[in-house]
Amino acid sequence: MTDTLSVVGAGLGEHSASMAITEGTTSDATAAEREYGDRVLAVEPGGNEFIPHEVRHGTPRQLFWTWMSPNLEFATIFIGILSVSVFGMTFWQATLGLVLGTGLGAAAHYVLSARGPLHGVPQMVLGRLGFGYWGNALPSAFMSIMCGVGWFATNSVSGAFALNTLTGLAPLPSLLVIVVVQTVFAFFGHNLVQAFERYAFPVLAVIFAITAVVILAKSNPGAPAVEGGVGGMGGFLLTVGTAFGYAAGWTPYAADYTRYLPATVSRVRTGLFASAGLFVSCVALSVVGAASVTIGAPSSDNPTDAFTANLPSALANLTLLAIALGAVAANALNVYSGSMAFVTIGLRLPLKTQRAVVTMMFGVVGFLVAWWALADAAASYEAFLLIVAYWIGPWLGIMFADQYLRRGQRIDTLLYNREYSNWGGLTAFVIALVGSVLLFSNQEKFVGYVVRAVPELGDITFFVGFVLAGALYLAINGAKISAGQPVGAQGK
């Protein structure tokens, strides 16, 4: 049965289409979008505009492989490896923490993905509701750096290590090959990215399923915790935090891959397929990563080589190929959504090619950062996962609080209005981010003041940031938004 809210959204979307003109769209751009349609080998025009109803296509089912494929990669496996080898968890403790952290991230992904068909705009454009047009530039910048550079570099490194081990090609040329391939996919845009994820899914699923069976058969789930790890409640909360950081790291992308769906599709099915693909893939591979540590001491400093050393040679080669392919699948989304967020900052760029041009820029910058990170991938990845969660926690708090307050209200007139401001949202975000980091972060270079006194807390920065940001937003804007009153300058 069609979701009633989706039908209502179809009507509201017409206003979104008209408001998109204020962002800089033209009739030529609209014609280009119609010509783009569902073509795969065509460069997606424009940037972050509203998607007209007549060019919408696809079904919620496709979201399952859209979110399965990019997580069938070594970065997901490495979360589980960290939980046992660094955070000092036993296999079963790690599994519980990984399921809990991933489940929280998938739940957030469900909520945000479901909004895409209703409004037909990218996720960071929807973020303007809680932050205002210009206030939203800060989380959009965080998002651009996080996925266009940070995640891009992280996944490129794992893909490069896999290609290096598989072919003997030196790490730097291996990195270059991975970067070029994934940047090309993102350059073409939405339809090619979706098609690639669909065709990559069965290949990755079969290879990693066989790998999982072999690793789990060799593992020792009852093995004691590794000596020297964090251990205890602190280690468990670090495991939850890194799992959440990885899964929730996809939430600022959520509506980017659902906005092309017809407005009449079920919101429940949209959210379920997106969150299920994310949850299943992340839990499955991270648990396999945790199990691999219980087999024995690593045989190599190269993390992908150490993991595949536990496999028969033929399967090891297939797994290395899958790791390289998975890195491309993940970064096709990272660069695409990173460029979308960059455009949403509000900079005026050539309309028809703005997203494609920014994609190429991120490809170059991401390559340079990945090159720098090749020397110490493990330490860089652990810190990066937690830092991602630091800003996403408060951001989700604002997004959820705003969505709750605006339920049943018209929002389309605000999304592309340069005069719309919501400084209360930005204030709540900054206070929650700074306060939670200062008090509860647990990084090598800085330990929060509360954690110094109570080290068994591990790292709960993301939870504190989420709750604090949401509470502050409700306190600042709750009465006005609930009553339908403006929270800032809104223009015409």
N, C-alpha and C positions, 0 to 999 in steps of 0.2 A: 504494500500500500504506500502511496506517495506521502512523504512527510508534509504535514500541513504547513509548517514553518517554511519549508522550501518553496511551496507554491506562493506564499506571501512574499518571499524573497524575490521571486521572479518579477513581481511588480515593482518592488523597491529598486531592483537592479536597473530599471530604465532610468531612474534618477541618477544612479551611479554613472551610467553611460554619459549623461549630459554633463555631470560634474567633472568627468575626466577631461573635458575640453579645457578646463582651467589649468590642467597639468601641462598642457602644450600639445595635445593631440590635434590632428587635422583630419579632414575628410579623406586625404590621401592615405593617412595611417589606418583609418578604418577600412578603407578598400584593401590595403595590404593585409590586414588581419583576416578579412574574408577570403582573400586569395590564399593565405597561409593555411587556413582550415585545419585539416588533419594530415597535410602533407608532411612526410618524414624528412626527406632530403631537401629541405628549404630552410633558410635562415629566418628564425622567428622575428617579426618586425617589432619595433618599439621597445618599451621597457616595462613599466609597472602599471600600464593602463588597465581600466576595466575591460573584461572580455565580453563582447556583445553576445547576446543570447543566440543569435543565428549561427555563430561559429563554434558554439560549445559542442563537445563530443566526449565519448568515453563512458565508462561505467565504474562504479565504486570498486568492483572486483579487481580492476587493474592496479589499485593501490597496494594490494598485497605484495605483488612482486616489485612494485616501485620501492617499497620499504624493506623487502627481504634482501634483494640483490646488493644494495650498498652496504649492508651489514654483514654479508658473507665475505669477510676479509680478515686480515691478520690483526688489525687494530682492535677488533672485537675480541679475538682470542687473547690478545695481550692484557685486556682488562682482567680476565680470569687468572692469567699468569701472575700479574701484580698482586692479586688478592692473597695468593698463597706464598709467593716468594718474597714479597716486600712487606705486606701487611700482616703476615704471620698467622693466617687463618688455616684451619684444617680444610679438607675438601668440602665437608658438609657445612661448615660455618660459612665458607666462601659461597657455596651454592645458595644458601639462604639470603646472604647479603646481596648477591647478584640478582636474584629474583625480586627482592624487595626494591632495590634501587631502580632496576629496569622497569618494574611494574609502575612505579610512580612516574617515571618519564613517559611511559606508554599511555598512561591515563591522561596526562597533559596533552599528549599528541592527539588523542582521540577528540578532545574538546576543540582544539584549534583546527584540526583537519576538517571537522564537520562544518565549519563556517565558510569554507572556500566556495562551494557551489552557491550558497545563499547570496554572497556578496560579489563574487567574480573578480576579486582583487588579490594581490599577493599578501602574504602574512604581515610584512612590515608596513604596508599601507594601512592595514587594520590597526596596527600599533599606534597610528596617529590619534585614535580615539582617546586613549589613555594619556598621551603625552603632548598632544597638540601637533600642528604641522611642523614647526621648527624644533620643538622640544624632542620630537621623535628622531631628530638627527643623531642624538647621542646613542640610543640603542641600535639605530641603523648602522652607525659607524662601528659599534662593537660587533654587530653581526657580520659586517663586511670583512673586518679583520679576522674574526673567528673562523668563518668558513672559507672566505676567498683566499686567505693566507694561512691561518693556523691549521684548520682541518686539511686543507689542500696539501700543506707541507707534511703533516703527520702521515697521511695515507700515501703520499708519494714516496716517502722514505721506506715504508713497509713494502710497497710494490717494487721499488728499486732493489731492495735487499733480496726479494724473491727472484727477480729477473737476474740479478747478479749470481745467485747460487745456482739457478737453473741453467744459465747459458755460459757463465764464466765471464760475461761482459763486465768491465769495471763498474764500480758503483755510480760514478758520475754519468757516463753514457747511458747506463741503465735508467737512472733518474730522468735523463733528458727524454728518452723514449716514452716513459710513462707519462710525463708531463705533456708532451706534444699530443699524444693520443687522447687523453682525457679533456684537454682544452678544446680540441676540435669538436668533441661531442657537445660540450657546453656552449661553444660558439654558435652551433646550429640551433640550439634551444630546446624548448619544451618537448616537441613531438619526437625528435631524435633521442633525447634523453630517456623519455618514457619507453620508446621502442627498444633501446639498448638494454634497459633494466629488464624488460620482458624476456628478451632472448638470452640474456646472461643468466637469468634465474635458474632454469633447469640444469645448465652446465655446472654452476656453482653449487646448487643444492645436492646434486648427485655426488660430486667429488667430496664435498665436505661431509656428507652423510657417511660415506665409506671411511673417510679419515676419522670421524668421530667414533665409529664402531671400533676401529683398531686402537685408538688412543685409550678409550674407556676400558677395553679388554686388557690392556697392559698396565693400567693405572692401579694404584693402591689407595682406595678411598679412605681406608682406616689409618693411613700414615699419620704420625704426629705432626704438629705444626713445625715449620722450618725454624731453626734456631736463628736468633738475631732479628726476626721480624718484629713489627709493632706489637701484635698480639692483643688479646683482651677485647674489651668494648671499644677501645680506640681503633684497633685494627678493623673491627667489624664495621664501625661507622665510616671509616675510610673506604672500605669496600663498597658500602652502600652509596657513598658520595661519588666514587669514580664511575660506578654503574649508572647512577642517575645522571652524572655529567655527560656520559656518552649518549644515553638514550634521549635525555632532555635537550641535548645539543642539536637535535633535529627539529625541535618544536618551533624555532623561528622560521623554519622552512615550510611548515605544515600546509598552509593554504596555497602556497606556490604551485603545488601539484594536484590541488583539488579545484582550483578556480576555473579550469576549463570544462569541468563537468556541468551538465545541464542543471539549471537551478531547481528542477523538479525532482532530482534524485533524492533518495532517503538520506537524511543527515546521520541517522543511526548506522546504516550500512557504510556510509563514507567513513565515519570515525572508526568503526569496528575493523574494516579491512586495513586501514592505514595503521592503526595501533597494533593489530594482530601481527602484521608483517614485521613491524619493529620489535615487538616483544619476543616473538618466536625466534627470530634470527639472532638477536642479541643474547638471549638466555642460552640458547643451544651452543653457540660458539664460545661464549665466555666460560661456560661450565666445562667445555672440552679443554679450554686453556688452563683452567684450574687443575683438571685431572692430569694434564701433561706434566705438571711440576712434580706430582707424586711418583712419577716413573723413576726419576733419578736426577742427578746433577746435570746441568746443561753441558753439552759437548762443544759449544761454540759461543763466541761473543756476538755473533750475528744472530739476532733473535729468531728470524724465520728459519735459518739453518738449524738452530738448536731444536726448534719445534719439529721440523720434518725429519730430523735424525732418528726419531722414534718410529719412523714408517719404513716399509719396504721401499727399495729404490724407485720402482716404477710409480708407486702411489705417492712417494715423496715428490717426484717430478710433477705429477699431476696437481698435487696440492700447491706447489710453488707457482704453477701456472694459474691456478685458481686464485691464489693470493694476489698475484699481479692483476688479474682480471677484476677481482673484487675491489682493488684500490682504484681502478679506473671507474668502476660502477659507483663508488662512493664519491669520487671527486667530480664526476660529471654533475652530480647534484650540488656539491659544495661550490663549485665555480659559478654555476648557473644562479643559485640563490644568493651567493655573495655579490654578484653583479646586480641582481635585482635589488638587494638592500642598499647598495651604493647609490643606485639611481634614486632610491626613495629618500636619500638624505636631502634632496631638494635642489641639487645642482642642475643647471640647464645644459643639456648636451644635445647633439644632433638627434632628432627624435627617432627616425627609422632604424638607426644603427646603434643607439646608445648602449643597450644591453650587450650587444655583440662586441663592441669596442672595449667596454669595461671588462668583459670576459678575457680578452686577450691580455689586458693589463694585469689582471690577477694571475694569469698563467705565468707571466714573466716574474712577478714579485714572489709568487708561491714557489717557483723553482729556486730562486735565490735563497729563500728561507729554508727550504728543504735541504739544499746543498749544505747550509750551515749546520743543520740538525743531524746530518749523517753521522757525525762523530759520537754522539751520545743520545741515541734515540730513546732509550728506556727512561732516563731521568727527565728528558724533555716531555715525554708523553704523560708521565704521572702528574707532573706539575700542570700541564696544559688541561688535562681532564678536570682537575679541581677548579682551576681558574675559570673555565667555561661555566661550571655550575655556579660560581660566585655571582656573575651578572645575570644569568638566566633565572635564578631563584627570585630575585626582586622583580625582574621583568614579568615573569609569570604571575607574581602576586598582583601587579598592576593590571595585567591583561584580564585575569579572572575577576578581579574586583570590579573593573569597568564593565565587563560583559554582564555580570550579575546586576549591576545598577541600571544598565540600559535595556534590560530585557523588555521586549515589546515596543521599544522606541525606534523611531526612524534615525538612521545614522549616515545614510549615503551623502547627505549634503555637507558632511564634515570631512570626508576622506581626502578630497583634493583641494580644500579651501585653504589657501596660504595665510589667511587672516585668522584661522581658528587656532586658539591657544588653550593649553591645559597645563599651566605651570605647576598646579598642585600634584599632577602625576609625576612630572620630572623631579619635583622636590622630594616626594615620597621615595622615588627610585634612588636618588643620590644618597639620601639619609640612610636608607636601608642597606644599600651597597657598601657605603663607607663604614657604617656602624657594625655590620655583620663581619666584614673583613678584619677590622681592627680588633674585634673581640674574640672571634671564633676561627679565624683561618689557621691552617696548620701546614705551612710551607717551609721548605728548607731555609729560605731567605728571610721569612718573617712568620713568627708564631703569635697568634692573637693573645691579648692580655688575659682573657678568661681561660684559654687553653693552657697557658703557662702555669696557671694555678691548679687546673684540673685536666691533666693531659689525657686522662681516659676518655674525654669527650671526642677524641679523634679530630674530625673536621665536620662540623654541622653548619658551616657558614650558609650553605644554600637553603637549608630549612629555616634558619633564623631570618635570612634575607626575604624569603617568600612571605612568611607570616608578618614580618614587620612592614614590608612594603604594602601588602594588601590592607593591613589594619590602618596604616597612615592614610592610604588613599580613601578608604571608607570614611575616616574621620574628617578629611579635608573636603571631599567632594560628595559624600554620600547623600546628604539632604538635598543638595541642588540637583544632582543628576536624577535621583529618584523622582523628584518633582518636575522633571523635564525642563529645568532652568539652565541657561547657559553657564558654563564654568569659566569662560574666558571670551576674549574678543572673537567674534564669529563672522563678521562681514556679511556679505550678501551671498 
